[in-house]
Amino acid sequence: MDAFLAIASKRDERRYAERPIPPEVVERVLDAGRLCGNSQNKQAWRFLVVEDAERRERLAGALYSPANVRGAALAIAITGRAFDAGRCSQNMMLAAWNEGVTSCPNGIRDAAAAAEALGLEEGELAIVLSLGFPASGRDAARRTAEGWSERADRKPLSELVTRL
Ligand SMILES: Cc1cc2nc3c(=O)[nH]c(=O)nc-3n(C[C@H](O)[C@H](O)[C@H](O)COP(=O)(O)O)c2cc1C
């Protein structure tokens, strides 16, 4: 998929098909995180693939939107500094979308409970990604990048950009 088409057509999806994500796709998503640029290249992050059902449920209960993680084929918890984790998340989510896998970032409601569910210190966890093939059959190829851009629920550049 063209990089800009992937960016323009990527929306955060919260409902996933039951279909599992092939292991090679999971590996590629994780590698997209590994490859991400980061502060001083310290790579001070970890990617926790939450497979254990009990852990997953405890984590879900500590998030603002538990159903996103409960219904996801794949849940990845990312530790580290917010800016690095943000870049890393978007790398992973775009790599996933390139394979037709949708996703959503999930904010943490109860930091202590989330840390405990994952065996982390409080404050280490930055974000949790839920991923899966879309329940809706969303398809990037349905429109051009420009078509997706025009339809996006976003402020226009004229409101966002200042040239100084
Ligand atoms: C830091 C962060 C935390 C978020 N937390 C949640 C969340 O807890 N639950 C949820 O459903 N979506 C969450 N989102 C997704 C946003 O709601 C979404 O990016 C925004 O509504 C735009 O969605 P769209 O790209 O589909 O238009 C989060 C996004 C970010 C960047």
The ligand as an SDF file (V2000), in Angstrom:
LIG
                    3D

 31 33  0  0  0  0  0  0  0  0999 V2000
   -3.4040    8.6420   23.4880 C   0  0  0  0  0  0  0  0  0  0  0  0
   -4.6810    8.1030   22.9080 C   0  0  0  0  0  0  0  0  0  0  0  0
   -5.5640    7.4200   23.7380 C   0  0  0  0  0  0  0  0  0  0  0  0
   -6.7440    6.9080   23.2120 C   0  0  0  0  0  0  0  0  0  0  0  0
   -7.5660    6.2110   24.0340 N   0  0  0  0  0  0  0  0  0  0  0  0
   -8.6880    5.6480   23.5350 C   0  0  0  0  0  0  0  0  0  0  0  0
   -9.5230    4.8720   24.3810 C   0  0  0  0  0  0  0  0  0  0  0  0
   -9.2680    4.7100   25.5680 O   0  0  0  0  0  0  0  0  0  0  0  0
  -10.6000    4.2870   23.8320 N   0  0  0  0  0  0  0  0  0  0  0  0
  -10.9250    4.4490   22.4990 C   0  0  0  0  0  0  0  0  0  0  0  0
  -11.9100    3.8640   22.0660 O   0  0  0  0  0  0  0  0  0  0  0  0
  -10.1610    5.1950   21.6860 N   0  0  0  0  0  0  0  0  0  0  0  0
   -9.0470    5.7940   22.1590 C   0  0  0  0  0  0  0  0  0  0  0  0
   -8.2310    6.5400   21.3500 N   0  0  0  0  0  0  0  0  0  0  0  0
   -8.5820    6.7120   19.9310 C   0  0  0  0  0  0  0  0  0  0  0  0
   -9.1370    8.1140   19.6370 C   0  0  0  0  0  0  0  0  0  0  0  0
  -10.4330    8.1880   20.1610 O   0  0  0  0  0  0  0  0  0  0  0  0
   -9.0870    8.3260   18.1050 C   0  0  0  0  0  0  0  0  0  0  0  0
   -7.7430    8.4480   17.7230 O   0  0  0  0  0  0  0  0  0  0  0  0
   -9.8390    9.5590   17.6430 C   0  0  0  0  0  0  0  0  0  0  0  0
  -11.1940    9.5020   18.0270 O   0  0  0  0  0  0  0  0  0  0  0  0
   -9.7750    9.6860   16.1180 C   0  0  0  0  0  0  0  0  0  0  0  0
  -10.3280    8.5320   15.5550 O   0  0  0  0  0  0  0  0  0  0  0  0
  -10.3380    8.2850   13.9730 P   0  0  0  0  0  0  0  0  0  0  0  0
   -8.9200    8.2070   13.4890 O   0  0  0  0  0  0  0  0  0  0  0  0
  -11.0400    6.9610   13.7980 O   0  0  0  0  0  0  0  0  0  0  0  0
  -11.0600    9.4340   13.3540 O   0  0  0  0  0  0  0  0  0  0  0  0
   -7.0580    7.0740   21.8410 C   0  0  0  0  0  0  0  0  0  0  0  0
   -6.1520    7.7760   21.0240 C   0  0  0  0  0  0  0  0  0  0  0  0
   -4.9910    8.2660   21.5440 C   0  0  0  0  0  0  0  0  0  0  0  0
   -4.0250    8.9910   20.6160 C   0  0  0  0  0  0  0  0  0  0  0  0
  1  2  1  0
  2  3  1  0
  2 30  2  0
  3  4  2  0
  4  5  1  0
  4 28  1  0
  5  6  2  0
  6  7  1  0
  6 13  1  0
  7  8  2  0
  7  9  1  0
  9 10  1  0
 10 11  2  0
 10 12  1  0
 12 13  2  0
 13 14  1  0
 14 15  1  0
 14 28  1  0
 15 16  1  0
 16 17  1  0
 16 18  1  0
 18 19  1  0
 18 20  1  0
 20 21  1  0
 20 22  1  0
 22 23  1  0
 23 24  1  0
 24 25  2  0
 24 26  1  0
 24 27  1  0
 28 29  2  0
 29 30  1  0
 30 31  1  0
M  END
$$$$
